């Protein structure tokens, strides 16, 4: 099995170690399960920035203005 080496700040390591003890696991087992859990939460093919540049707003866009101007309602 491949190995991954993590370097954690001392406060984080203490939290991982304490959580591992509570779940009666080794810290490495606990960390592996936490990583697996987080990876399942990420939808396939979606990463930070995957949609960057796919949308642009017009320079006169007003987020407060109604989507359909009031004069177009025909009221």
PDB file of N, H, CA, C and O in Angstrom:
ATOM      1  N   UNK A   1       0.851  -1.171   0.000  1.00  0.00           N
ATOM      2  CA  UNK A   1       0.000   0.000   0.000  1.00  0.00           C
ATOM      3  C   UNK A   1       0.901   1.240   0.000  1.00  0.00           C
ATOM      4  O   UNK A   1       1.855   1.302   0.775  1.00  0.00           O
ATOM      5  N   UNK A   2       0.613   2.226  -0.856  1.00  0.00           N
ATOM      6  H   UNK A   2      -0.162   2.176  -1.486  1.00  0.00           H
ATOM      7  CA  UNK A   2       1.411   3.454  -0.875  1.00  0.00           C
ATOM      8  C   UNK A   2       1.318   4.194   0.463  1.00  0.00           C
ATOM      9  O   UNK A   2       0.350   4.049   1.209  1.00  0.00           O
ATOM     10  N   UNK A   3       2.330   4.974   0.734  1.00  0.00           N
ATOM     11  H   UNK A   3       3.117   5.092   0.128  1.00  0.00           H
ATOM     12  CA  UNK A   3       2.390   5.721   1.993  1.00  0.00           C
ATOM     13  C   UNK A   3       2.346   7.211   1.711  1.00  0.00           C
ATOM     14  O   UNK A   3       2.961   7.697   0.761  1.00  0.00           O
ATOM     15  N   UNK A   4       1.613   7.927   2.545  1.00  0.00           N
ATOM     16  H   UNK A   4       1.113   7.533   3.317  1.00  0.00           H
ATOM     17  CA  UNK A   4       1.541   9.385   2.473  1.00  0.00           C
ATOM     18  C   UNK A   4       2.048   9.924   3.798  1.00  0.00           C
ATOM     19  O   UNK A   4       1.617   9.483   4.863  1.00  0.00           O
ATOM     20  N   UNK A   5       2.946  10.860   3.730  1.00  0.00           N
ATOM     21  H   UNK A   5       3.296  11.219   2.864  1.00  0.00           H
ATOM     22  CA  UNK A   5       3.503  11.459   4.942  1.00  0.00           C
ATOM     23  C   UNK A   5       2.867  12.824   5.154  1.00  0.00           C
ATOM     24  O   UNK A   5       2.872  13.658   4.248  1.00  0.00           O
ATOM     25  N   UNK A   6       2.319  13.059   6.347  1.00  0.00           N
ATOM     26  H   UNK A   6       2.316  12.382   7.082  1.00  0.00           H
ATOM     27  CA  UNK A   6       1.707  14.345   6.681  1.00  0.00           C
ATOM     28  C   UNK A   6       2.532  15.026   7.759  1.00  0.00           C
ATOM     29  O   UNK A   6       3.013  14.378   8.688  1.00  0.00           O
ATOM     30  N   UNK A   7       2.688  16.310   7.633  1.00  0.00           N
ATOM     31  H   UNK A   7       2.297  16.837   6.878  1.00  0.00           H
ATOM     32  CA  UNK A   7       3.353  17.102   8.659  1.00  0.00           C
ATOM     33  C   UNK A   7       2.294  18.033   9.238  1.00  0.00           C
ATOM     34  O   UNK A   7       1.836  18.958   8.567  1.00  0.00           O
ATOM     35  N   UNK A   8       1.912  17.787  10.478  1.00  0.00           N
ATOM     36  H   UNK A   8       2.284  17.036  11.023  1.00  0.00           H
ATOM     37  CA  UNK A   8       0.843  18.547  11.110  1.00  0.00           C
ATOM     38  C   UNK A   8       1.402  19.460  12.184  1.00  0.00           C
ATOM     39  O   UNK A   8       2.364  19.101  12.863  1.00  0.00           O
ATOM     40  N   UNK A   9       0.814  20.631  12.348  1.00  0.00           N
ATOM     41  H   UNK A   9       0.032  20.922  11.796  1.00  0.00           H
ATOM     42  CA  UNK A   9       1.191  21.464  13.483  1.00  0.00           C
ATOM     43  C   UNK A   9       0.798  20.735  14.778  1.00  0.00           C
ATOM     44  O   UNK A   9      -0.154  19.955  14.794  1.00  0.00           O
ATOM     45  N   UNK A  10       1.528  20.993  15.834  1.00  0.00           N
ATOM     46  H   UNK A  10       2.301  21.626  15.821  1.00  0.00           H
ATOM     47  CA  UNK A  10       1.312  20.278  17.088  1.00  0.00           C
ATOM     48  C   UNK A  10      -0.148  20.321  17.580  1.00  0.00           C
ATOM     49  O   UNK A  10      -0.670  19.284  17.988  1.00  0.00           O
ATOM     50  N   UNK A  11      -0.825  21.487  17.557  1.00  0.00           N
ATOM     51  H   UNK A  11      -0.400  22.330  17.226  1.00  0.00           H
ATOM     52  CA  UNK A  11      -2.214  21.500  18.028  1.00  0.00           C
ATOM     53  C   UNK A  11      -3.140  20.582  17.210  1.00  0.00           C
ATOM     54  O   UNK A  11      -4.021  19.927  17.768  1.00  0.00           O
ATOM     55  N   UNK A  12      -2.932  20.541  15.891  1.00  0.00           N
ATOM     56  H   UNK A  12      -2.217  21.073  15.438  1.00  0.00           H
ATOM     57  CA  UNK A  12      -3.759  19.683  15.051  1.00  0.00           C
ATOM     58  C   UNK A  12      -3.456  18.214  15.315  1.00  0.00           C
ATOM     59  O   UNK A  12      -4.369  17.391  15.380  1.00  0.00           O
ATOM     60  N   UNK A  13      -2.176  17.886  15.466  1.00  0.00           N
ATOM     61  H   UNK A  13      -1.435  18.556  15.413  1.00  0.00           H
ATOM     62  CA  UNK A  13      -1.820  16.507  15.762  1.00  0.00           C
ATOM     63  C   UNK A  13      -2.463  16.051  17.070  1.00  0.00           C
ATOM     64  O   UNK A  13      -2.937  14.919  17.165  1.00  0.00           O
ATOM     65  N   UNK A  14      -2.482  16.912  18.063  1.00  0.00           N
ATOM     66  H   UNK A  14      -2.097  17.832  17.986  1.00  0.00           H
ATOM     67  CA  UNK A  14      -3.103  16.543  19.352  1.00  0.00           C
ATOM     68  C   UNK A  14      -4.593  16.269  19.174  1.00  0.00           C
ATOM     69  O   UNK A  14      -5.132  15.352  19.793  1.00  0.00           O
ATOM     70  N   UNK A  15      -5.264  17.058  18.331  1.00  0.00           N
ATOM     71  H   UNK A  15      -4.826  17.803  17.828  1.00  0.00           H
ATOM     72  CA  UNK A  15      -6.690  16.833  18.071  1.00  0.00           C
ATOM     73  C   UNK A  15      -6.906  15.510  17.349  1.00  0.00           C
ATOM     74  O   UNK A  15      -7.830  14.765  17.675  1.00  0.00           O
ATOM     75  N   UNK A  16      -6.053  15.216  16.365  1.00  0.00           N
ATOM     76  H   UNK A  16      -5.302  15.821  16.100  1.00  0.00           H
ATOM     77  CA  UNK A  16      -6.165  13.955  15.621  1.00  0.00           C
ATOM     78  C   UNK A  16      -5.917  12.782  16.561  1.00  0.00           C
ATOM     79  O   UNK A  16      -6.663  11.803  16.553  1.00  0.00           O
ATOM     80  N   UNK A  17      -4.875  12.885  17.364  1.00  0.00           N
ATOM     81  H   UNK A  17      -4.269  13.680  17.370  1.00  0.00           H
ATOM     82  CA  UNK A  17      -4.539  11.806  18.294  1.00  0.00           C
ATOM     83  C   UNK A  17      -5.671  11.579  19.295  1.00  0.00           C
ATOM     84  O   UNK A  17      -6.012  10.432  19.584  1.00  0.00           O
ATOM     85  N   UNK A  18      -6.257  12.649  19.829  1.00  0.00           N
ATOM     86  H   UNK A  18      -5.980  13.581  19.595  1.00  0.00           H
ATOM     87  CA  UNK A  18      -7.355  12.519  20.788  1.00  0.00           C
ATOM     88  C   UNK A  18      -8.580  11.894  20.126  1.00  0.00           C
ATOM     89  O   UNK A  18      -9.227  11.024  20.711  1.00  0.00           O
ATOM     90  N   UNK A  19      -8.899  12.330  18.918  1.00  0.00           N
ATOM     91  H   UNK A  19      -8.373  13.037  18.444  1.00  0.00           H
ATOM     92  CA  UNK A  19     -10.055  11.768  18.207  1.00  0.00           C
ATOM     93  C   UNK A  19      -9.821  10.298  17.883  1.00  0.00           C
ATOM     94  O   UNK A  19     -10.745   9.487  17.960  1.00  0.00           O
ATOM     95  N   UNK A  20      -8.589   9.954  17.522  1.00  0.00           N
ATOM     96  H   UNK A  20      -7.839  10.612  17.460  1.00  0.00           H
ATOM     97  CA  UNK A  20      -8.258   8.554  17.229  1.00  0.00           C
ATOM     98  C   UNK A  20      -8.414   7.697  18.476  1.00  0.00           C
ATOM     99  O   UNK A  20      -8.928   6.581  18.407  1.00  0.00           O
ATOM    100  N   UNK A  21      -7.974   8.215  19.607  1.00  0.00           N
ATOM    101  H   UNK A  21      -7.557   9.122  19.662  1.00  0.00           H
ATOM    102  CA  UNK A  21      -8.139   7.460  20.862  1.00  0.00           C
ATOM    103  C   UNK A  21      -9.612   7.220  21.169  1.00  0.00           C
ATOM    104  O   UNK A  21     -10.009   6.119  21.549  1.00  0.00           O
ATOM    105  N   UNK A  22     -10.416   8.271  20.997  1.00  0.00           N
ATOM    106  H   UNK A  22     -10.094   9.165  20.688  1.00  0.00           H
ATOM    107  CA  UNK A  22     -11.857   8.127  21.274  1.00  0.00           C
ATOM    108  C   UNK A  22     -12.497   7.075  20.379  1.00  0.00           C
ATOM    109  O   UNK A  22     -13.414   6.371  20.801  1.00  0.00           O
ATOM    110  N   UNK A  23     -12.019   6.967  19.152  1.00  0.00           N
ATOM    111  H   UNK A  23     -11.274   7.539  18.809  1.00  0.00           H
ATOM    112  CA  UNK A  23     -12.590   5.983  18.231  1.00  0.00           C
ATOM    113  C   UNK A  23     -11.817   4.662  18.251  1.00  0.00           C
ATOM    114  O   UNK A  23     -12.074   3.769  17.443  1.00  0.00           O
ATOM    115  N   UNK A  24     -10.864   4.551  19.189  1.00  0.00           N
ATOM    116  H   UNK A  24     -10.656   5.276  19.846  1.00  0.00           H
ATOM    117  CA  UNK A  24     -10.071   3.330  19.382  1.00  0.00           C
ATOM    118  C   UNK A  24      -9.347   2.909  18.109  1.00  0.00           C
ATOM    119  O   UNK A  24      -9.387   1.747  17.703  1.00  0.00           O
ATOM    120  N   UNK A  25      -8.686   3.883  17.492  1.00  0.00           N
ATOM    121  H   UNK A  25      -8.653   4.826  17.821  1.00  0.00           H
ATOM    122  CA  UNK A  25      -7.912   3.651  16.274  1.00  0.00           C
ATOM    123  C   UNK A  25      -6.525   4.263  16.441  1.00  0.00           C
ATOM    124  O   UNK A  25      -6.285   5.073  17.336  1.00  0.00           O
ATOM    125  N   UNK A  26      -5.627   3.855  15.559  1.00  0.00           N
ATOM    126  H   UNK A  26      -5.822   3.197  14.831  1.00  0.00           H
ATOM    127  CA  UNK A  26      -4.334   4.516  15.477  1.00  0.00           C
ATOM    128  C   UNK A  26      -4.556   5.852  14.773  1.00  0.00           C
ATOM    129  O   UNK A  26      -5.482   5.981  13.972  1.00  0.00           O
ATOM    130  N   UNK A  27      -3.712   6.853  15.066  1.00  0.00           N
ATOM    131  H   UNK A  27      -2.960   6.748  15.717  1.00  0.00           H
ATOM    132  CA  UNK A  27      -3.876   8.144  14.382  1.00  0.00           C
ATOM    133  C   UNK A  27      -3.837   8.016  12.856  1.00  0.00           C
ATOM    134  O   UNK A  27      -4.575   8.721  12.167  1.00  0.00           O
ATOM    135  N   UNK A  28      -2.998   7.139  12.321  1.00  0.00           N
ATOM    136  H   UNK A  28      -2.398   6.567  12.881  1.00  0.00           H
ATOM    137  CA  UNK A  28      -2.927   6.988  10.864  1.00  0.00           C
ATOM    138  C   UNK A  28      -4.223   6.412  10.298  1.00  0.00           C
ATOM    139  O   UNK A  28      -4.664   6.819   9.223  1.00  0.00           O
ATOM    140  N   UNK A  29      -4.839   5.465  11.019  1.00  0.00           N
ATOM    141  H   UNK A  29      -4.481   5.135  11.892  1.00  0.00           H
ATOM    142  CA  UNK A  29      -6.120   4.902  10.567  1.00  0.00           C
ATOM    143  C   UNK A  29      -7.207   5.971  10.603  1.00  0.00           C
ATOM    144  O   UNK A  29      -8.014   6.087   9.681  1.00  0.00           O
ATOM    145  N   UNK A  30      -7.213   6.742  11.671  1.00  0.00           N
ATOM    146  H   UNK A  30      -6.557   6.649  12.420  1.00  0.00           H
ATOM    147  CA  UNK A  30      -8.208   7.802  11.814  1.00  0.00           C
ATOM    148  C   UNK A  30      -8.056   8.831  10.691  1.00  0.00           C
ATOM    149  O   UNK A  30      -9.042   9.257  10.091  1.00  0.00           O
ATOM    150  N   UNK A  31      -6.794   9.228  10.413  1.00  0.00           N
ATOM    151  H   UNK A  31      -5.992   8.882  10.901  1.00  0.00           H
ATOM    152  CA  UNK A  31      -6.543  10.218   9.361  1.00  0.00           C
ATOM    153  C   UNK A  31      -6.972   9.680   8.002  1.00  0.00           C
ATOM    154  O   UNK A  31      -7.559  10.416   7.209  1.00  0.00           O
ATOM    155  N   UNK A  32      -6.689   8.407   7.719  1.00  0.00           N
ATOM    156  H   UNK A  32      -6.212   7.810   8.364  1.00  0.00           H
ATOM    157  CA  UNK A  32      -7.095   7.814   6.441  1.00  0.00           C
ATOM    158  C   UNK A  32      -8.606   7.859   6.285  1.00  0.00           C
ATOM    159  O   UNK A  32      -9.111   8.219   5.222  1.00  0.00           O
ATOM    160  N   UNK A  33      -9.333   7.496   7.340  1.00  0.00           N
ATOM    161  H   UNK A  33      -8.923   7.203   8.204  1.00  0.00           H
ATOM    162  CA  UNK A  33     -10.798   7.523   7.256  1.00  0.00           C
ATOM    163  C   UNK A  33     -11.323   8.938   7.087  1.00  0.00           C
ATOM    164  O   UNK A  33     -12.293   9.157   6.363  1.00  0.00           O
ATOM    165  N   UNK A  34     -10.690   9.900   7.749  1.00  0.00           N
ATOM    166  H   UNK A  34      -9.902   9.721   8.338  1.00  0.00           H
ATOM    167  CA  UNK A  34     -11.122  11.296   7.613  1.00  0.00           C
ATOM    168  C   UNK A  34     -10.899  11.785   6.183  1.00  0.00           C
ATOM    169  O   UNK A  34     -11.753  12.472   5.621  1.00  0.00           O
ATOM    170  N   UNK A  35      -9.763  11.435   5.597  1.00  0.00           N
ATOM    171  H   UNK A  35      -9.070  10.877   6.053  1.00  0.00           H
ATOM    172  CA  UNK A  35      -9.478  11.833   4.214  1.00  0.00           C
ATOM    173  C   UNK A  35     -10.466  11.173   3.260  1.00  0.00           C
ATOM    174  O   UNK A  35     -10.992  11.830   2.361  1.00  0.00           O
ATOM    175  N   UNK A  36     -10.726   9.870   3.448  1.00  0.00           N
ATOM    176  H   UNK A  36     -10.299   9.336   4.178  1.00  0.00           H
ATOM    177  CA  UNK A  36     -11.694   9.168   2.593  1.00  0.00           C
ATOM    178  C   UNK A  36     -13.071   9.803   2.694  1.00  0.00           C
ATOM    179  O   UNK A  36     -13.755   9.979   1.686  1.00  0.00           O
ATOM    180  N   UNK A  37     -13.476  10.144   3.907  1.00  0.00           N
ATOM    181  H   UNK A  37     -12.920  10.001   4.726  1.00  0.00           H
ATOM    182  CA  UNK A  37     -14.787  10.767   4.128  1.00  0.00           C
ATOM    183  C   UNK A  37     -14.878  12.102   3.378  1.00  0.00           C
ATOM    184  O   UNK A  37     -15.875  12.367   2.705  1.00  0.00           O
ATOM    185  N   UNK A  38     -13.851  12.933   3.491  1.00  0.00           N
ATOM    186  H   UNK A  38     -13.042  12.718   4.038  1.00  0.00           H
ATOM    187  CA  UNK A  38     -13.869  14.235   2.824  1.00  0.00           C
ATOM    188  C   UNK A  38     -13.843  14.091   1.308  1.00  0.00           C
ATOM    189  O   UNK A  38     -14.497  14.864   0.608  1.00  0.00           O
ATOM    190  N   UNK A  39     -13.108  13.127   0.794  1.00  0.00           N
ATOM    191  H   UNK A  39     -12.577  12.500   1.363  1.00  0.00           H
ATOM    192  CA  UNK A  39     -13.068  12.939  -0.655  1.00  0.00           C
ATOM    193  C   UNK A  39     -14.413  12.479  -1.205  1.00  0.00           C
ATOM    194  O   UNK A  39     -14.753  12.813  -2.340  1.00  0.00           O
ATOM    195  N   UNK A  40     -15.180  11.726  -0.433  1.00  0.00           N
ATOM    196  H   UNK A  40     -14.903  11.455   0.489  1.00  0.00           H
ATOM    197  CA  UNK A  40     -16.520  11.312  -0.874  1.00  0.00           C
ATOM    198  C   UNK A  40     -17.464  12.499  -0.949  1.00  0.00           C
ATOM    199  O   UNK A  40     -18.443  12.458  -1.695  1.00  0.00           O
ATOM    200  N   UNK A  41     -17.189  13.558  -0.191  1.00  0.00           N
ATOM    201  H   UNK A  41     -16.394  13.590   0.415  1.00  0.00           H
ATOM    202  CA  UNK A  41     -18.064  14.737  -0.184  1.00  0.00           C
ATOM    203  C   UNK A  41     -17.858  15.611  -1.416  1.00  0.00           C
ATOM    204  O   UNK A  41     -18.733  16.411  -1.748  1.00  0.00           O
ATOM    205  N   UNK A  42     -16.732  15.481  -2.098  1.00  0.00           N
ATOM    206  H   UNK A  42     -16.021  14.831  -1.829  1.00  0.00           H
ATOM    207  CA  UNK A  42     -16.442  16.311  -3.267  1.00  0.00           C
ATOM    208  C   UNK A  42     -17.057  15.652  -4.501  1.00  0.00           C
ATOM    209  O   UNK A  42     -16.717  14.513  -4.823  1.00  0.00           O
ATOM    210  N   UNK A  43     -17.958  16.351  -5.195  1.00  0.00           N
ATOM    211  H   UNK A  43     -18.234  17.276  -4.934  1.00  0.00           H
ATOM    212  CA  UNK A  43     -18.551  15.769  -6.402  1.00  0.00           C
ATOM    213  C   UNK A  43     -17.474  15.451  -7.440  1.00  0.00           C
ATOM    214  O   UNK A  43     -16.463  16.151  -7.503  1.00  0.00           O
ATOM    215  N   UNK A  44     -17.666  14.417  -8.250  1.00  0.00           N
ATOM    216  H   UNK A  44     -18.487  13.848  -8.199  1.00  0.00           H
ATOM    217  CA  UNK A  44     -16.674  14.058  -9.266  1.00  0.00           C
ATOM    218  C   UNK A  44     -16.382  15.217 -10.209  1.00  0.00           C
ATOM    219  O   UNK A  44     -17.283  15.957 -10.604  1.00  0.00           O
ATOM    220  N   UNK A  45     -15.141  15.359 -10.552  1.00  0.00           N
ATOM    221  H   UNK A  45     -14.409  14.758 -10.231  1.00  0.00           H
ATOM    222  CA  UNK A  45     -14.673  16.359 -11.529  1.00  0.00           C
ATOM    223  C   UNK A  45     -14.946  17.791 -11.107  1.00  0.00           C
ATOM    224  O   UNK A  45     -14.918  18.687 -11.950  1.00  0.00           O
ATOM    225  N   UNK A  46     -15.206  18.033  -9.849  1.00  0.00           N
ATOM    226  H   UNK A  46     -15.229  17.305  -9.164  1.00  0.00           H
ATOM    227  CA  UNK A  46     -15.421  19.403  -9.389  1.00  0.00           C
ATOM    228  C   UNK A  46     -14.330  19.738  -8.380  1.00  0.00           C
ATOM    229  O   UNK A  46     -14.246  19.140  -7.308  1.00  0.00           O
ATOM    230  N   UNK A  47     -13.524  20.677  -8.738  1.00  0.00           N
ATOM    231  H   UNK A  47     -13.593  21.162  -9.609  1.00  0.00           H
ATOM    232  CA  UNK A  47     -12.483  21.137  -7.838  1.00  0.00           C
ATOM    233  C   UNK A  47     -12.528  22.648  -7.788  1.00  0.00           C
ATOM    234  O   UNK A  47     -13.188  23.290  -8.604  1.00  0.00           O
ATOM    235  N   UNK A  48     -11.830  23.204  -6.833  1.00  0.00           N
ATOM    236  H   UNK A  48     -11.293  22.682  -6.170  1.00  0.00           H
ATOM    237  CA  UNK A  48     -11.787  24.650  -6.708  1.00  0.00           C
ATOM    238  C   UNK A  48     -11.280  25.262  -8.001  1.00  0.00           C
ATOM    239  O   UNK A  48     -10.206  24.905  -8.486  1.00  0.00           O
ATOM    240  N   UNK A  49     -12.035  26.163  -8.547  1.00  0.00           N
ATOM    241  H   UNK A  49     -12.907  26.453  -8.154  1.00  0.00           H
ATOM    242  CA  UNK A  49     -11.624  26.830  -9.767  1.00  0.00           C
ATOM    243  C   UNK A  49     -12.010  26.121 -11.046  1.00  0.00           C
ATOM    244  O   UNK A  49     -11.678  26.603 -12.128  1.00  0.00           O
ATOM    245  N   UNK A  50     -12.708  24.982 -10.964  1.00  0.00           N
ATOM    246  H   UNK A  50     -12.978  24.590 -10.085  1.00  0.00           H
ATOM    247  CA  UNK A  50     -13.047  24.241 -12.174  1.00  0.00           C
ATOM    248  C   UNK A  50     -13.927  25.060 -13.114  1.00  0.00           C
ATOM    249  O   UNK A  50     -13.860  24.894 -14.331  1.00  0.00           O
ATOM    250  N   UNK A  51     -14.743  25.933 -12.558  1.00  0.00           N
ATOM    251  H   UNK A  51     -14.798  26.068 -11.569  1.00  0.00           H
ATOM    252  CA  UNK A  51     -15.636  26.735 -13.394  1.00  0.00           C
ATOM    253  C   UNK A  51     -15.135  28.162 -13.583  1.00  0.00           C
ATOM    254  O   UNK A  51     -15.851  29.008 -14.119  1.00  0.00           O
ATOM    255  N   UNK A  52     -13.917  28.431 -13.147  1.00  0.00           N
ATOM    256  H   UNK A  52     -13.335  27.744 -12.712  1.00  0.00           H
ATOM    257  CA  UNK A  52     -13.367  29.781 -13.264  1.00  0.00           C
ATOM    258  C   UNK A  52     -13.364  30.237 -14.711  1.00  0.00           C
ATOM    259  O   UNK A  52     -12.951  29.503 -15.609  1.00  0.00           O
ATOM    260  N   UNK A  53     -13.824  31.443 -14.920  1.00  0.00           N
ATOM    261  H   UNK A  53     -14.160  32.039 -14.190  1.00  0.00           H
ATOM    262  CA  UNK A  53     -13.813  32.027 -16.254  1.00  0.00           C
ATOM    263  C   UNK A  53     -14.970  31.613 -17.135  1.00  0.00           C
ATOM    264  O   UNK A  53     -15.016  32.009 -18.300  1.00  0.00           O
ATOM    265  N   UNK A  54     -15.910  30.827 -16.624  1.00  0.00           N
ATOM    266  H   UNK A  54     -15.872  30.505 -15.678  1.00  0.00           H
ATOM    267  CA  UNK A  54     -17.026  30.386 -17.461  1.00  0.00           C
ATOM    268  C   UNK A  54     -18.182  31.366 -17.454  1.00  0.00           C
ATOM    269  O   UNK A  54     -19.103  31.234 -18.260  1.00  0.00           O
ATOM    270  N   UNK A  55     -18.156  32.331 -16.578  1.00  0.00           N
ATOM    271  H   UNK A  55     -17.407  32.438 -15.924  1.00  0.00           H
ATOM    272  CA  UNK A  55     -19.230  33.320 -16.521  1.00  0.00           C
ATOM    273  C   UNK A  55     -18.618  34.701 -16.342  1.00  0.00           C
ATOM    274  O   UNK A  55     -17.596  34.865 -15.676  1.00  0.00           O
ATOM    275  N   UNK A  56     -19.255  35.675 -16.940  1.00  0.00           N
ATOM    276  H   UNK A  56     -20.085  35.542 -17.481  1.00  0.00           H
ATOM    277  CA  UNK A  56     -18.806  37.050 -16.736  1.00  0.00           C
ATOM    278  C   UNK A  56     -20.041  37.939 -16.660  1.00  0.00           C
ATOM    279  O   UNK A  56     -21.053  37.678 -17.311  1.00  0.00           O
ATOM    280  N   UNK A  57     -19.943  38.971 -15.871  1.00  0.00           N
ATOM    281  H   UNK A  57     -19.121  39.183 -15.342  1.00  0.00           H
ATOM    282  CA  UNK A  57     -21.046  39.904 -15.701  1.00  0.00           C
ATOM    283  C   UNK A  57     -20.818  41.112 -16.593  1.00  0.00           C
ATOM    284  O   UNK A  57     -19.685  41.546 -16.802  1.00  0.00           O
ATOM    285  N   UNK A  58     -21.905  41.643 -17.110  1.00  0.00           N
ATOM    286  H   UNK A  58     -22.825  41.292 -16.940  1.00  0.00           H
ATOM    287  CA  UNK A  58     -21.786  42.834 -17.936  1.00  0.00           C
ATOM    288  C   UNK A  58     -21.420  44.006 -17.010  1.00  0.00           C
ATOM    289  O   UNK A  58     -21.788  44.006 -15.836  1.00  0.00           O
ATOM    290  N   UNK A  59     -20.709  44.983 -17.529  1.00  0.00           N
ATOM    291  H   UNK A  59     -20.410  44.983 -18.484  1.00  0.00           H
ATOM    292  CA  UNK A  59     -20.268  46.101 -16.682  1.00  0.00           C
ATOM    293  C   UNK A  59     -21.424  46.903 -16.094  1.00  0.00           C
ATOM    294  O   UNK A  59     -21.261  47.543 -15.055  1.00  0.00           O
ATOM    295  N   UNK A  60     -22.598  46.879 -16.746  1.00  0.00           N
ATOM    296  H   UNK A  60     -22.730  46.358 -17.590  1.00  0.00           H
ATOM    297  CA  UNK A  60     -23.732  47.643 -16.209  1.00  0.00           C
ATOM    298  C   UNK A  60     -24.673  46.788 -15.363  1.00  0.00           C
ATOM    299  O   UNK A  60     -25.796  47.206 -15.081  1.00  0.00           O
ATOM    300  N   UNK A  61     -24.232  45.601 -14.955  1.00  0.00           N
ATOM    301  H   UNK A  61     -23.320  45.262 -15.184  1.00  0.00           H
ATOM    302  CA  UNK A  61     -25.053  44.710 -14.128  1.00  0.00           C
ATOM    303  C   UNK A  61     -25.335  45.354 -12.777  1.00  0.00           C
ATOM    304  O   UNK A  61     -24.430  45.858 -12.112  1.00  0.00           O
ATOM    305  N   UNK A  62     -26.610  45.328 -12.382  1.00  0.00           N
ATOM    306  H   UNK A  62     -27.345  44.919 -12.922  1.00  0.00           H
ATOM    307  CA  UNK A  62     -27.021  45.865 -11.079  1.00  0.00           C
ATOM    308  C   UNK A  62     -27.709  44.742 -10.317  1.00  0.00           C
ATOM    309  O   UNK A  62     -28.821  44.360 -10.683  1.00  0.00           O
ATOM    310  N   UNK A  63     -27.087  44.196  -9.267  1.00  0.00           N
ATOM    311  H   UNK A  63     -26.184  44.506  -8.971  1.00  0.00           H
ATOM    312  CA  UNK A  63     -27.678  43.068  -8.544  1.00  0.00           C
ATOM    313  C   UNK A  63     -28.976  43.410  -7.820  1.00  0.00           C
ATOM    314  O   UNK A  63     -29.727  42.512  -7.438  1.00  0.00           O
ATOM    315  N   UNK A  64     -29.247  44.698  -7.630  1.00  0.00           N
ATOM    316  H   UNK A  64     -28.638  45.427  -7.940  1.00  0.00           H
ATOM    317  CA  UNK A  64     -30.463  45.113  -6.929  1.00  0.00           C
ATOM    318  C   UNK A  64     -31.628  45.299  -7.895  1.00  0.00           C
ATOM    319  O   UNK A  64     -32.786  45.207  -7.488  1.00  0.00           O
ATOM    320  N   UNK A  65     -31.343  45.555  -9.144  1.00  0.00           N
ATOM    321  H   UNK A  65     -30.402  45.630  -9.475  1.00  0.00           H
ATOM    322  CA  UNK A  65     -32.390  45.803 -10.139  1.00  0.00           C
ATOM    323  C   UNK A  65     -33.199  44.533 -10.385  1.00  0.00           C
ATOM    324  O   UNK A  65     -32.655  43.431 -10.314  1.00  0.00           O
ATOM    325  N   UNK A  66     -34.514  44.677 -10.677  1.00  0.00           N
ATOM    326  H   UNK A  66     -34.956  45.572 -10.735  1.00  0.00           H
ATOM    327  CA  UNK A  66     -35.318  43.499 -10.989  1.00  0.00           C
ATOM    328  C   UNK A  66     -34.826  42.815 -12.265  1.00  0.00           C
ATOM    329  O   UNK A  66     -34.303  43.468 -13.169  1.00  0.00           O
ATOM    330  N   UNK A  67     -34.997  41.515 -12.327  1.00  0.00           N
ATOM    331  H   UNK A  67     -35.422  40.985 -11.593  1.00  0.00           H
ATOM    332  CA  UNK A  67     -34.549  40.764 -13.499  1.00  0.00           C
ATOM    333  C   UNK A  67     -35.330  41.196 -14.732  1.00  0.00           C
ATOM    334  O   UNK A  67     -34.757  41.389 -15.804  1.00  0.00           O
ATOM    335  N   UNK A  68     -36.637  41.346 -14.571  1.00  0.00           N
ATOM    336  H   UNK A  68     -37.102  41.190 -13.700  1.00  0.00           H
ATOM    337  CA  UNK A  68     -37.486  41.833 -15.662  1.00  0.00           C
ATOM    338  C   UNK A  68     -37.871  43.255 -15.316  1.00  0.00           C
ATOM    339  O   UNK A  68     -38.500  43.482 -14.283  1.00  0.00           O
ATOM    340  N   UNK A  69     -37.511  44.229 -16.154  1.00  0.00           N
ATOM    341  H   UNK A  69     -37.000  44.045 -16.994  1.00  0.00           H
ATOM    342  CA  UNK A  69     -37.860  45.627 -15.848  1.00  0.00           C
ATOM    343  C   UNK A  69     -39.365  45.791 -15.649  1.00  0.00           C
ATOM    344  O   UNK A  69     -40.159  45.119 -16.307  1.00  0.00           O
ATOM    345  N   UNK A  70     -39.752  46.679 -14.748  1.00  0.00           N
ATOM    346  H   UNK A  70     -39.107  47.225 -14.213  1.00  0.00           H
ATOM    347  CA  UNK A  70     -41.165  46.869 -14.430  1.00  0.00           C
ATOM    348  C   UNK A  70     -42.002  47.251 -15.647  1.00  0.00           C
ATOM    349  O   UNK A  70     -43.160  46.847 -15.757  1.00  0.00           O
ATOM    350  N   UNK A  71     -41.418  48.033 -16.567  1.00  0.00           N
ATOM    351  H   UNK A  71     -40.478  48.362 -16.478  1.00  0.00           H
ATOM    352  CA  UNK A  71     -42.191  48.448 -17.767  1.00  0.00           C
ATOM    353  C   UNK A  71     -42.503  47.264 -18.693  1.00  0.00           C
ATOM    354  O   UNK A  71     -43.406  47.368 -19.523  1.00  0.00           O
ATOM    355  N   UNK A  72     -41.790  46.158 -18.574  1.00  0.00           N
ATOM    356  H   UNK A  72     -41.056  46.073 -17.900  1.00  0.00           H
ATOM    357  CA  UNK A  72     -42.042  44.991 -19.409  1.00  0.00           C
ATOM    358  C   UNK A  72     -43.130  44.085 -18.841  1.00  0.00           C
ATOM    359  O   UNK A  72     -43.498  43.107 -19.493  1.00  0.00           O
ATOM    360  N   UNK A  73     -43.649  44.368 -17.675  1.00  0.00           N
ATOM    361  H   UNK A  73     -43.351  45.162 -17.146  1.00  0.00           H
ATOM    362  CA  UNK A  73     -44.679  43.539 -17.067  1.00  0.00           C
ATOM    363  C   UNK A  73     -46.050  43.778 -17.689  1.00  0.00           C
ATOM    364  O   UNK A  73     -46.939  42.935 -17.573  1.00  0.00           O
ATOM    365  N   UNK A  74     -46.224  44.913 -18.343  1.00  0.00           N
ATOM    366  H   UNK A  74     -45.501  45.597 -18.437  1.00  0.00           H
ATOM    367  CA  UNK A  74     -47.508  45.207 -18.989  1.00  0.00           C
ATOM    368  C   UNK A  74     -48.606  45.503 -17.978  1.00  0.00           C
ATOM    369  O   UNK A  74     -49.778  45.234 -18.240  1.00  0.00           O
ATOM    370  N   UNK A  75     -48.249  46.037 -16.860  1.00  0.00           N
ATOM    371  H   UNK A  75     -47.297  46.255 -16.647  1.00  0.00           H
ATOM    372  CA  UNK A  75     -49.260  46.342 -15.831  1.00  0.00           C
ATOM    373  C   UNK A  75     -49.782  47.734 -15.956  1.00  0.00           C
ATOM    374  O   UNK A  75     -50.635  48.147 -15.171  1.00  0.00           O
TER     375      UNK A  75
END
